[in-house]
Amino acid sequence: MAGYIRASVLEGLDHIAAREGQDLVTILSRYGLDHSIFEARETEIDFEDACSILEDCARSWKVPDLGIQLARLHSLETLGVISLVTRMERTVRDAAKALLRNQFLHTNGVVTSLREIPQDGLAEVIYAPLSITRPRQAREMSLVMGRNVLRELAGRAPEILSAEVMFAAPLGKDFLSAELGCPVRYGANSYSFLFRNDVLDVKLTKQDVAFHPIIRRYLAEITVERGIPFSETVKLEVFRQLSLGVCSQDKVAAALRMQPRSLQRKLKQEGTNFREIMDEQRRRRSLALVQQTDLPLGEVALAVGYSDQTAFNQAFRRWFGRTPLKVRRREGLSAA
């Protein structure tokens, strides 16, 4: 399935273009879009095209913090129908997890995870893009948007302690650090931000208990209308769990709120099984970590569920016909 995202991700770009006195129509036309896309926020557009549009605009308009500026114009409603799930939850933590479970209704181009470190009173939001490109504007927008969602749910901003991105530090002003109010580590091995987890315990003020059945039914109908195969939902959940370093059939079934046997039965109906999906997502995650990061290959092996690097090397060679070290050297990364 090709990467997609709702057109609402571009919301506000037309206003920035008007304010800057810049031509947006020409850039949109490169990707087969026109100004009407701003009136069709639920329309799916190509994920990589959306990222490229922001990069093109930032470069040609000379607005280096375009993604950050755009994120300031976005809110929970930018996520469209999945924002409804927050009305069925009691705390910010529950609402955030519900959003992540249903993220595929907004995009399948990136998988977002929430990892808590309770012993330290911390939590981390981690973005795992499914592509190996590194579009600065889209990634910065995602980080700021994550902050915005937590702030809107809690009624106060989370205390962000640090952030990481894979691309290089800017040559001029560090807009991302200024926006998040924390140091940013550039050239890191992830897209993430670390914050104090007390904000996750905040109770939500907006709960529409009477509408819970309606919201559930609506989300179910939207899922059916989208025609998303069950196996695709499982693939995204496996990829999300692999990004956290732990994944199993039981954990995936629990995340999807079903029994492991039911999960296998539904996958069998679509002509696949959990082992095949796990193998495919390990393959995808392995290539991303080898090409995008300088993590030691032993850590890459652990990150995709191999306790032994030799077994990982054999699997990698089976998948790609080359060892991970050779692939990494070709990318210009030297850590082994």
Buried (B, 14 or more C-beta within 10 A) or exposed (E): EEBBBBBBBBBBBBEBBEEBEBEBEEBBEEBEBEEEBBEEBEEBBBBBBBBBBBBBBBEEBEBBBBBBBBBBEBBBEBBBBBBBBBBBBEBBBBBBBBBBBBBBBBBBBBBBBBBEEEEEEBBBBBBBBBBEEBBBBBBBBBBBBBBBBBBBBBEEBBBBBBBBBBBEEBEEEBBBBEBBEBEBBBEBBBBBBBBBBBBBEBEBEEBEEEEEEEBEEEBEEBBEEEEBBBBBBBBBBBBBBBBBEEBBBEBBBBBBEEEBEEBBEBBEEEEBBBEEBBBBBBBBBBBBBBBBBBBEBBBBBBBBBBEEBEEBBEBBBEBBEEBBBEBBEEEEBEEE
